[in-house]
Amino acid sequence: MKVAVLGLGYVGLPLALAIKKRTNHDVVGYDPKAEKVDKILKGICPIEDAQAERDLKEVKLKASTNEEIIDGSDIYFVCVPTPVLDDYTPDLRPLTSAIETIAKFLHRGQYVVIESTVNPGVCDELVVPMLENLTGLKVVKDFNVVHCPERINPGDPKWNVYNIPRNIGSTSPEATKFIADFYRSVLDAEIHEMPDLKTTEATKIIENTFRDINIAFVNELAKSFEVLGIDILAVINGASNKPFAFLPHYPGCGVGGHCIPVDPYYLIDRASKSGFDHKFLKLAREINNSMPAHTVNHLVDALNKFSKSVKGTRIALLGLSYKPNLGDLRESPALKIKKLLEEKEADLVCFDPYVKEFSNVASIEEALTGAFAILLATAHNEFRVINGELLSKYEVKVVIDGRNFLDKEDIQKYGIYYKGIGR
């Protein structure tokens, strides 16, 4: 068969490479970004994914910015972003654009597989009608739409495209079975056949809203425990020794990435259109969205103890990406912290070893030089060298640890002010 993957980012590229590596199918990739396609054609991985980097060294992938490369495909995999707009409503334009592209080439007997994360109802209410209206074909009779929500976890050394279990639902049981078997021919993980599209869509949404809600829970506890004088890490460590019915989550300066801070809004929006108000999900989003400002407020309070304001004070912001040991900036709370500090006219230096283009210094030592305070926003391994002795050497007076990553007792031993999230 000929297989086309639309969108060659964190989701689409690993999938395309896996299909190419594990099958004899003719695999092609389409992405409108020329820089990304050029790198792929040169064997350079444009994303931070160790498995994709290895696969790209083993196989050559046909890729193009010309949409005609997908013509004649038997299966179209849609792996485009599904972000939110400034008002937190779903932005489905990348998805609708991909569907419009597929419609130009869709023929009888073909399959359209949506891997992009969408709210329950999008496939039935948007994808299918668009394809039918643009082509004159009828779903099930002429073509099938399948949903297999992606589960990529960027930077994870254990879980990758090959071993993460997948859920698959479709417009017909036969199509579900056919695409499930296709995935089984490529992946090593369990492939679970779901009853329909809407149920399948809901699985991905609740996976990420589950995490968002639990992170919001511990973030609110962190705020409460700061008032009560309780160290939340000690509490979580104690609660974690219960062998059942407890799953530890940890507080921090905000939630980033393409999934957790985005997906809940899809369910909130869709349920609202059907007359249901997701109060719990909205509150979780509100709490997690408040954490960058809460962290900056800790810095303001700390500087006040030294009779200093943020304005004009040299502050080192350590970490810009949303996740440790990656350069991924998607929805990063560190960028929100950076903006807040800039608005307060801090003498700001930024350093992230994985995001050099947005760093205005080249090393930890250069970031610490002359800094009165540091705010750690990303728990990169490179920052483990930061301890009380090093901070004392550079005469740093204030540490705001947005990830509870540094050694509190060691830093305080040198007379340096330390404040974590919830401790």
TIVO-625461 format. One record per residue (C-alpha): x, y, z; residue in one letter. Coordinates in nm, 4 decimals. Layout:
- u|v|w|drendo
- X|Y|Z|A
...
//
This chain:
- u|v|w|drendo
- 0.0000|0.0000|0.0000|M
- 0.0887|0.3648|-0.0217|K
- 0.0706|0.5410|0.3143|V
- 0.0754|0.9187|0.3629|A
- 0.1482|1.1028|0.6860|V
- 0.0353|1.4647|0.7012|L
- 0.2337|1.6597|0.9609|G
- 0.5926|1.5589|1.0349|L
- 0.6323|1.6835|1.3906|G
- 0.6508|1.5040|1.7251|Y
- 0.3606|1.2757|1.6291|V
- 0.3820|1.2311|1.2540|G
- 0.7544|1.1823|1.1992|L
- 0.8023|0.8945|1.4485|P
- 0.4933|0.7240|1.3049|L
- 0.6056|0.7640|0.9432|A
- 0.9510|0.6305|1.0249|L
- 0.8059|0.3351|1.2165|A
- 0.5814|0.2374|0.9251|I
- 0.8711|0.2705|0.6810|K
- 1.0997|0.0683|0.9067|K
- 0.8598|-0.2138|0.9908|R
- 0.6691|-0.2637|0.6626|T
- 0.7172|-0.2753|0.2875|N
- 0.4592|-0.0010|0.2262|H
- 0.5419|0.3074|0.0232|D
- 0.5516|0.5773|0.2920|V
- 0.5404|0.9489|0.2115|V
- 0.5307|1.2509|0.4375|G
- 0.3770|1.5923|0.3760|Y
- 0.4484|1.9066|0.5768|D
- 0.4165|2.2686|0.4630|P
- 0.7303|2.3739|0.6546|K
- 1.0216|2.3640|0.4108|A
- 1.2937|2.3755|0.6776|E
- 1.1535|2.0653|0.8464|K
- 1.1234|1.8726|0.5200|V
- 1.4749|1.9720|0.4103|D
- 1.6212|1.8337|0.7323|K
- 1.4321|1.5065|0.6989|I
- 1.5517|1.4596|0.3416|L
- 1.9100|1.5147|0.4617|K
- 1.8653|1.2590|0.7392|G
- 1.8600|1.5237|1.0121|I
- 1.5885|1.4805|1.2741|C
- 1.3969|1.8096|1.3179|P
- 1.2469|1.7067|1.6541|I
- 1.3932|1.6030|1.9882|E
- 1.3123|1.2325|1.9810|D
- 1.5902|0.9784|2.0323|A
- 1.3950|0.6940|1.8691|Q
- 1.3112|0.9046|1.5633|A
- 1.6760|1.0083|1.5353|E
- 1.7819|0.6439|1.5328|R
- 1.5133|0.5448|1.2822|D
- 1.6029|0.8300|1.0492|L
- 1.9558|0.6942|1.0315|K
- 1.8218|0.3525|0.9270|E
- 1.5582|0.4479|0.6712|V
- 1.5087|0.7202|0.4147|K
- 1.1702|0.8892|0.4188|L
- 1.0140|1.0512|0.1160|K
- 0.8861|1.3912|0.2249|A
- 0.7703|1.7069|0.0517|S
- 0.6030|2.0448|0.0940|T
- 0.4070|1.9636|-0.2205|N
- 0.0713|1.8141|-0.1249|E
- 0.0608|1.6074|-0.4432|E
- 0.3032|1.3630|-0.2833|I
- 0.0056|1.2087|-0.0987|I
- -0.1898|1.1378|-0.4186|D
- -0.2872|0.7732|-0.4567|G
- -0.2462|0.6810|-0.0917|S
- -0.4491|0.3970|0.0583|D
- -0.4256|0.5374|0.4123|I
- -0.3881|0.9013|0.5147|Y
- -0.2597|0.9649|0.8672|F
- -0.3367|1.3133|0.9993|V
- -0.0824|1.4199|1.2622|C
- -0.1207|1.7979|1.2714|V
- -0.1288|2.0213|1.5808|P
- -0.4599|2.1005|1.7508|T
- -0.3856|2.4076|1.9662|P
- -0.6164|2.6594|2.1313|V
- -0.6769|3.0216|2.0405|L
- -0.6086|3.3155|2.2705|D
- -0.9564|3.2762|2.4207|D
- -0.8833|2.9075|2.4949|Y
- -1.1287|2.7797|2.2333|T
- -1.0074|2.4986|2.0035|P
- -0.8125|2.5989|1.6958|D
- -0.9024|2.3343|1.4401|L
- -0.7602|2.5179|1.1407|R
- -0.4577|2.2861|1.1016|P
- -0.6961|1.9901|1.1063|L
- -0.9442|2.1367|0.8585|T
- -0.6554|2.2341|0.6307|S
- -0.5292|1.8748|0.6342|A
- -0.8786|1.7438|0.5592|I
- -0.9129|1.9844|0.2666|E
- -0.5815|1.8574|0.1325|T
- -0.6849|1.4930|0.1623|I
- -1.0203|1.5644|-0.0031|A
- -0.8389|1.6620|-0.3239|K
- -0.7086|1.3074|-0.3546|F
- -0.9647|1.0924|-0.1720|L
- -1.1072|0.7956|-0.3660|H
- -1.3196|0.4913|-0.2860|R
- -1.1673|0.2331|-0.0564|G
- -0.9319|0.4717|0.1248|Q
- -0.8912|0.5368|0.4955|Y
- -0.8380|0.8651|0.6810|V
- -0.6803|0.8134|1.0234|V
- -0.6828|1.1068|1.2642|I
- -0.4017|1.0882|1.5207|E
- -0.4331|1.4537|1.6208|S
- -0.5980|1.5083|1.9596|T
- -0.9569|1.6286|1.9214|V
- -1.2595|1.6605|2.1443|N
- -1.5393|1.4021|2.1335|P
- -1.7470|1.4589|1.8228|G
- -1.4920|1.6200|1.5919|V
- -1.4568|1.3183|1.3633|C
- -1.8336|1.2652|1.3298|D
- -1.9313|1.6321|1.3242|E
- -1.6443|1.7903|1.1317|L
- -1.4125|1.5451|0.9569|V
- -1.6752|1.3169|0.8013|V
- -1.9067|1.5982|0.6784|P
- -1.6107|1.7883|0.5314|M
- -1.4873|1.4871|0.3377|L
- -1.8369|1.3993|0.2159|E
- -1.9152|1.7560|0.1091|N
- -1.5817|1.8134|-0.0637|L
- -1.5697|1.4810|-0.2471|T
- -1.9290|1.3683|-0.2986|G
- -1.8291|1.0341|-0.1495|L
- -2.0105|0.8683|0.1414|K
- -1.8489|0.7472|0.4603|V
- -1.8457|0.3693|0.5157|V
- -1.9784|0.3094|0.1651|K
- -1.6822|0.4781|-0.0077|D
- -1.4245|0.5586|0.2570|F
- -1.3711|0.5301|0.6319|N
- -1.2579|0.7685|0.9027|V
- -1.0574|0.6232|1.1909|V
- -0.9290|0.7805|1.5107|H
- -0.6161|0.6630|1.6892|C
- -0.5150|0.9356|1.9358|P
- -0.1418|0.9880|1.9617|E
- 0.0406|0.9133|2.2848|R
- 0.3871|1.0467|2.2165|I
- 0.5816|1.1544|2.5254|N
- 0.8754|1.3674|2.4001|P
- 1.2066|1.2950|2.5675|G
- 1.0898|0.9787|2.7417|D
- 1.3735|0.7221|2.7294|P
- 1.1366|0.4304|2.7897|K
- 0.8094|0.5020|2.6080|W
- 0.8146|0.5671|2.2341|N
- 0.6003|0.5203|1.9271|V
- 0.6655|0.1448|1.9226|Y
- 0.5688|0.0440|2.2760|N
- 0.2874|0.2750|2.3883|I
- -0.0550|0.1009|2.3741|P
- -0.3071|0.2569|2.1357|R
- -0.6859|0.2885|2.1097|N
- -0.8611|0.2723|1.7731|I
- -1.2190|0.3486|1.6768|G
- -1.3822|0.4047|1.3409|S
- -1.6941|0.4572|1.1360|T
- -1.7345|0.0808|1.1025|S
- -1.6171|-0.2296|1.2899|P
- -1.4496|-0.3561|0.9731|E
- -1.2462|-0.0390|0.9346|A
- -1.1501|-0.0493|1.3014|T
- -1.0229|-0.4045|1.2606|K
- -0.8360|-0.3220|0.9392|F
- -0.6511|-0.0213|1.0818|I
- -0.5934|-0.1971|1.4150|A
- -0.4226|-0.4800|1.2280|D
- -0.2192|-0.2230|1.0362|F
- -0.0926|-0.0745|1.3623|Y
- -0.0223|-0.4240|1.4932|R
- 0.2041|-0.4806|1.1920|S
- 0.4059|-0.1727|1.2882|V
- 0.4009|-0.1422|1.6666|L
- 0.4919|-0.3787|1.9487|D
- 0.2287|-0.2413|2.1885|A
- -0.1248|-0.3568|2.2587|E
- -0.3790|-0.2216|2.0110|I
- -0.7234|-0.1858|2.1665|H
- -1.0293|-0.1728|1.9410|E
- -1.2874|0.0804|2.0612|M
- -1.6631|0.0824|1.9873|P
- -1.6811|0.4116|1.7937|D
- -1.5124|0.7386|1.7073|L
- -1.6534|0.9530|1.9873|K
- -1.5532|0.7077|2.2612|T
- -1.2028|0.6903|2.1185|T
- -1.1742|1.0677|2.1051|E
- -1.2781|1.0871|2.4704|A
- -0.9993|0.8532|2.5858|T
- -0.7209|1.0981|2.4964|K
- -0.9035|1.3950|2.6417|I
- -0.9570|1.2308|2.9805|I
- -0.5985|1.1022|2.9930|E
- -0.4690|1.4564|2.9895|N
- -0.7472|1.6172|3.1915|T
- -0.6750|1.3551|3.4594|F
- -0.3184|1.4812|3.4815|R
- -0.4240|1.8452|3.4671|D
- -0.6721|1.8016|3.7519|I
- -0.4246|1.6166|3.9741|N
- -0.1508|1.8715|3.9099|I
- -0.3984|2.1483|3.9912|A
- -0.4838|1.9645|4.3133|F
- -0.1224|1.9587|4.4327|V
- -0.0649|2.3157|4.3122|N
- -0.3554|2.4310|4.5275|E
- -0.2217|2.2224|4.8161|L
- 0.1160|2.3895|4.7647|A
- -0.0426|2.7321|4.8029|K
- -0.2288|2.6157|5.1125|S
- 0.0758|2.4521|5.2714|F
- 0.2823|2.7654|5.2156|E
- 0.0357|2.9460|5.4421|V
- 0.0267|2.6594|5.6907|L
- 0.4042|2.6152|5.7036|G
- 0.4038|2.2569|5.5738|I
- 0.6550|2.1168|5.3237|D
- 0.4454|1.9596|5.0488|I
- 0.7256|1.7313|4.9283|L
- 0.7479|1.5703|5.2701|A
- 0.3712|1.5222|5.2671|V
- 0.3659|1.3682|4.9189|I
- 0.6549|1.1365|5.0040|N
- 0.4681|1.0204|5.3118|G
- 0.1394|0.9688|5.1282|A
- 0.3190|0.7791|4.8504|S
- 0.4041|0.4847|5.0742|N
- 0.0386|0.3828|5.0685|K
- 0.0418|0.0806|4.8349|P
- -0.2973|0.1512|4.6772|F
- -0.5366|0.4338|4.5808|A
- -0.2739|0.7108|4.5702|F
- -0.0821|0.8392|4.2683|L
- 0.1728|1.1120|4.3436|P
- 0.1721|1.4338|4.1429|H
- 0.3991|1.7281|4.2129|Y
- 0.3521|2.1061|4.2194|P
- 0.5466|2.3499|4.0073|G
- 0.5624|2.6904|3.8437|C
- 0.3157|2.5926|3.5705|G
- 0.2059|2.3290|3.3218|V
- 0.3396|2.3214|2.9670|G
- 0.3466|2.1098|2.6551|G
- 0.1012|2.0563|2.3760|H
- -0.1382|1.8292|2.5645|C
- -0.2095|1.8988|2.9323|I
- -0.2653|2.2765|2.9097|P
- -0.4602|2.2409|2.5841|V
- -0.6751|1.9278|2.5743|D
- -0.9073|2.0148|2.8659|P
- -1.0250|2.3199|2.6752|Y
- -1.1435|2.0971|2.3908|Y
- -1.3748|1.9064|2.6226|L
- -1.4836|2.2238|2.8025|I
- -1.5757|2.3875|2.4726|D
- -1.7563|2.0881|2.3206|R
- -1.9539|2.0088|2.6367|A
- -2.0556|2.3738|2.6634|S
- -2.2067|2.3584|2.3147|K
- -2.4228|2.0697|2.4378|S
- -2.5288|2.2601|2.7468|G
- -2.2910|2.1188|3.0068|F
- -2.0587|2.3358|3.2161|D
- -1.7301|2.1640|3.3151|H
- -1.6711|2.3599|3.6361|K
- -1.4084|2.1200|3.7683|F
- -1.1973|2.1295|3.4515|L
- -1.2218|2.5086|3.4316|K
- -1.1045|2.5425|3.7909|L
- -0.8100|2.3100|3.7295|A
- -0.7075|2.5187|3.4299|R
- -0.7444|2.8371|3.6327|E
- -0.5239|2.7039|3.9131|I
- -0.2517|2.5759|3.6816|N
- -0.2573|2.8942|3.4749|N
- -0.2017|3.0934|3.7957|S
- 0.1269|2.9237|3.8861|M
- 0.3701|3.1368|3.6799|P
- 0.2388|3.4533|3.8471|A
- 0.2397|3.2785|4.1860|H
- 0.6055|3.1913|4.1355|T
- 0.6950|3.5467|4.0367|V
- 0.5112|3.6695|4.3482|N
- 0.7464|3.4539|4.5557|H
- 1.0354|3.6390|4.3931|L
- 0.8753|3.9766|4.4641|V
- 0.8218|3.8832|4.8290|D
- 1.1799|3.7571|4.8615|A
- 1.3282|4.0737|4.7138|L
- 1.1137|4.2834|4.9457|N
- 1.2887|4.1170|5.2378|K
- 1.6095|4.2715|5.1021|F
- 1.4373|4.6072|5.0371|S
- 1.4694|4.5533|4.6638|K
- 1.2191|4.5564|4.3793|S
- 1.2207|4.3442|4.0653|V
- 1.2772|4.6560|3.8570|K
- 1.6459|4.6954|3.7851|G
- 1.7481|4.3876|3.9834|T
- 1.9585|4.1339|3.7976|R
- 1.7633|3.8090|3.7916|I
- 1.8703|3.4863|3.6243|A
- 1.5869|3.2809|3.4748|L
- 1.7120|2.9243|3.4425|L
- 1.5186|2.7102|3.1956|G
- 1.2819|2.8134|2.9188|L
- 1.1437|2.4843|2.7885|S
- 0.8383|2.3222|2.9417|Y
- 1.0068|1.9898|3.0135|K
- 1.3429|1.8781|3.1541|P
- 1.6243|1.7948|2.9114|N
- 1.4363|1.9092|2.6012|L
- 1.4218|2.2332|2.4056|G
- 1.0446|2.2205|2.3553|D
- 0.8853|2.5610|2.4183|L
- 0.5233|2.4678|2.3520|R
- 0.2998|2.6350|2.6137|E
- 0.6014|2.6656|2.8429|S
- 0.5219|2.8382|3.1739|P
- 0.8817|2.9639|3.1770|A
- 0.7957|3.1929|2.8865|L
- 0.5074|3.3357|3.0886|K
- 0.7427|3.3921|3.3807|I
- 0.9892|3.5600|3.1447|K
- 0.7178|3.7939|3.0189|K
- 0.6077|3.8841|3.3723|L
- 0.9650|3.9651|3.4743|L
- 1.0153|4.1748|3.1629|E
- 0.6953|4.3645|3.2371|E
- 0.8339|4.4359|3.5846|K
- 1.1516|4.5685|3.4169|E
- 1.3911|4.3197|3.5713|A
- 1.7518|4.3166|3.4571|D
- 1.6857|3.9710|3.3187|L
- 1.9278|3.7104|3.1954|V
- 1.7953|3.3830|3.0557|C
- 1.9782|3.0561|3.0131|F
- 1.8580|2.7234|2.8808|D
- 2.1167|2.4790|2.7433|P
- 1.8511|2.3345|2.5115|Y
- 1.7110|2.6682|2.3890|V
- 2.0224|2.8633|2.3002|K
- 1.8443|3.0906|2.0545|E
- 1.6405|3.2436|2.3389|F
- 1.9236|3.2477|2.5927|S
- 2.1127|3.5744|2.6287|N
- 2.4034|3.4126|2.8136|V
- 2.5994|3.1018|2.7219|A
- 2.6505|2.9221|3.0536|S
- 2.5270|2.8757|3.4075|I
- 2.8305|3.0660|3.5357|E
- 2.7583|3.3594|3.3087|E
- 2.3938|3.3575|3.4201|A
- 2.4963|3.3643|3.7862|L
- 2.7513|3.6410|3.7416|T
- 2.6082|3.9539|3.8989|G
- 2.2696|3.7935|3.9655|A
- 2.1046|3.8915|4.2921|F
- 1.8371|3.6223|4.2470|A
- 1.7747|3.3142|4.0389|I
- 1.4434|3.1626|3.9383|L
- 1.4635|2.8025|3.8227|L
- 1.1759|2.7216|3.5881|A
- 1.2912|2.3969|3.4244|T
- 1.4577|2.1023|3.5962|A
- 1.7300|2.0309|3.3413|H
- 2.0002|1.7861|3.4517|N
- 2.2578|2.0537|3.3752|E
- 2.1252|2.2586|3.6661|F
- 2.2126|1.9897|3.9217|R
- 2.5516|2.1578|3.9653|V
- 2.3778|2.4510|4.1330|I
- 2.4334|2.4246|4.5065|N
- 2.4917|2.6487|4.8025|G
- 2.8663|2.6701|4.7496|E
- 2.8329|2.7750|4.3855|L
- 2.5608|3.0289|4.4604|L
- 2.7636|3.1702|4.7480|S
- 3.0661|3.2054|4.5208|K
- 2.8629|3.4235|4.2836|Y
- 2.6999|3.6094|4.5751|E
- 2.3459|3.5090|4.4793|V
- 2.1108|3.6072|4.7620|K
- 1.7721|3.4659|4.6555|V
- 1.6682|3.1324|4.5014|V
- 1.3144|3.0729|4.3782|I
- 1.2900|2.7054|4.2879|D
- 0.9918|2.6688|4.0560|G
- 1.0432|2.2926|4.0273|R
- 1.1528|2.2009|4.3829|N
- 1.4629|2.0706|4.2103|F
- 1.7476|2.2150|4.4157|L
- 1.8716|2.1125|4.7610|D
- 1.6866|2.3448|4.9961|K
- 1.8885|2.2637|5.3086|E
- 2.2233|2.2941|5.1307|D
- 2.1341|2.6356|4.9887|I
- 2.0008|2.7665|5.3187|Q
- 2.3194|2.6471|5.4911|K
- 2.5033|2.9246|5.3094|Y
- 2.2596|3.1885|5.4295|G
- 2.0852|3.2146|5.0939|I
- 1.7099|3.2749|5.0851|Y
- 1.5337|2.9724|4.9323|Y
- 1.1675|2.9362|4.8350|K
- 1.0172|2.6416|4.6528|G
- 0.6608|2.5741|4.5456|I
- 0.4740|2.4566|4.8535|G
- 0.7829|2.4500|5.0758|R
//
